[in-house]
């Protein structure tokens, strides 16, 4: 499996980054999402947060696996759900820092509407995953995610976080065009 090739297992994943688990729990309380879909939403949160704020939303490493970007810590936290919706019984409120919450809420709103497989298609058509998986060593570094986020923001004339929908619409159109062509 991919995680074995990259030398990743539950014992090598950093335990210091709880922020990504907090964000994951926040998402699972907002929408029904599978582990695959959650990974893609976290990827877009990291991309847009880096693009807007020039710093990472969470320190966890992002890797390029067969089905798209994956954060190892989250993979091991939720892998028992397989392709089922993640159900968390903990009803404790998750509080996010305001700038992070703004990005998370907008990614949920504009990307959380798509299936996990559609989000997989989206990420497979983007340079951070493609370059790391097809060309590189499987690691998606934060500087590449930041450059990509800045590029998306510039090319799509996204002037504020609540305009993330512009990129979501573009990806949706490209997906539909691709489906019609095949």
VENQUI-V882717 format. One record per residue. N is the residue number from 0. RES is the residue in one small letter. PSI is psi in radians with two decimals (* if undefined). NEAR is the number of other C-alpha atoms within 8 Angstrom. Layout:
# VENQUI-V882717
[[N/RES/PSI/NEAR] [N/RES/PSI/NEAR]]
This chain:
# VENQUI-V882717
[[0/x/2.80/4] [1/x/-0.78/7] [2/x/-0.53/9] [3/x/-0.69/8] [4/x/-0.62/7] [5/x/-0.02/7] [6/x/0.55/6] [7/x/2.31/11] [8/x/3.08/10] [9/x/-0.30/8] [10/x/-0.30/5] [11/x/-0.08/6] [12/x/2.31/9] [13/x/2.40/7] [14/x/-0.04/6] [15/x/-0.30/4] [16/x/1.46/10] [17/x/-0.30/7] [18/x/-0.71/8] [19/x/-0.59/12] [20/x/-0.68/10] [21/x/-0.79/10] [22/x/-0.75/11] [23/x/-0.81/11] [24/x/-0.68/10] [25/x/-0.82/10] [26/x/-0.80/12] [27/x/-0.35/12] [28/x/-0.31/8] [29/x/-0.70/6] [30/x/2.83/8] [31/x/2.20/8] [32/x/2.48/12] [33/x/2.91/13] [34/x/-0.70/15] [35/x/-0.81/10] [36/x/-0.70/14] [37/x/-0.77/12] [38/x/-0.73/13] [39/x/-0.66/15] [40/x/-0.72/12] [41/x/-0.68/9] [42/x/-0.86/11] [43/x/-0.59/9] [44/x/-0.81/12] [45/x/-0.78/12] [46/x/-0.90/12] [47/x/-0.63/12] [48/x/-0.78/15] [49/x/-0.72/15] [50/x/-0.70/15] [51/x/-0.71/9] [52/x/-0.10/7] [53/x/0.33/8] [54/x/2.78/6] [55/x/2.53/10] [56/x/-0.57/11] [57/x/2.70/8] [58/x/-0.18/7] [59/x/2.49/10] [60/x/2.44/9] [61/x/2.30/12] [62/x/2.68/12] [63/x/1.92/15] [64/x/3.03/11] [65/x/-0.71/6] [66/x/0.32/7] [67/x/-2.95/11] [68/x/2.46/14] [69/x/2.37/13] [70/x/1.98/11] [71/x/-0.75/14] [72/x/-0.72/12] [73/x/-0.67/12] [74/x/-0.87/11] [75/x/-0.46/9] [76/x/-0.63/7] [77/x/0.11/10] [78/x/-0.43/8] [79/x/-0.28/5] [80/x/-0.16/10] [81/x/-2.12/8] [82/x/0.31/7] [83/x/2.81/7] [84/x/2.38/9] [85/x/2.20/11] [86/x/2.00/5] [87/x/2.19/8] [88/x/-0.31/4] [89/x/1.99/4] [90/x/0.08/5] [91/x/2.36/4] [92/x/2.42/4] [93/x/2.17/8] [94/x/2.21/5] [95/x/2.59/8] [96/x/2.52/6] [97/x/-0.79/6] [98/x/-0.59/6] [99/x/-0.77/10] [100/x/-0.69/9] [101/x/-0.80/10] [102/x/-0.82/13] [103/x/-0.85/11] [104/x/-0.70/8] [105/x/-0.61/12] [106/x/-0.75/13] [107/x/-0.82/12] [108/x/-0.74/8] [109/x/-0.28/10] [110/x/-0.40/10] [111/x/-0.15/12] [112/x/-0.24/7] [113/x/2.67/7] [114/x/2.82/8] [115/x/-0.69/12] [116/x/-0.58/8] [117/x/-0.76/9] [118/x/-0.62/12] [119/x/-0.79/12] [120/x/-0.78/9] [121/x/-0.91/10] [122/x/-0.54/11] [123/x/-0.34/10] [124/x/0.16/8] [125/x/2.57/8] [126/x/-0.68/8] [127/x/-0.82/10] [128/x/-0.86/14] [129/x/-0.86/12] [130/x/-0.67/9] [131/x/-0.67/14] [132/x/-0.82/13] [133/x/-0.71/6] [134/x/-0.71/7] [135/x/-2.68/8] [136/x/0.16/6] [137/x/-0.11/10] [138/x/2.29/11] [139/x/1.85/14] [140/x/2.73/8] [141/x/-0.55/7] [142/x/-0.62/6] [143/x/-0.69/9] [144/x/-0.68/14] [145/x/-0.83/13] [146/x/-0.75/9] [147/x/-0.78/12] [148/x/-0.78/14] [149/x/-0.68/12] [150/x/-0.81/9] [151/x/-0.82/10] [152/x/-0.79/11] [153/x/-0.91/8] [154/x/-0.53/7] [155/x/0.15/8] [156/x/0.86/6] [157/x/1.91/12] [158/x/-0.26/6] [159/x/2.87/6] [160/x/-0.62/10] [161/x/0.02/8] [162/x/0.25/8] [163/x/-0.44/12] [164/x/-0.51/9] [165/x/-0.71/9] [166/x/-0.67/9] [167/x/-0.76/10] [168/x/-0.72/8] [169/x/-0.81/8] [170/x/-0.70/9] [171/x/-0.79/8] [172/x/-0.79/8] [173/x/-0.66/8] [174/x/-0.82/11] [175/x/-0.78/8] [176/x/-0.73/8] [177/x/-0.71/8] [178/x/-0.67/7] [179/x/-0.61/6] [180/x/-0.39/5] [181/x/*/4]]
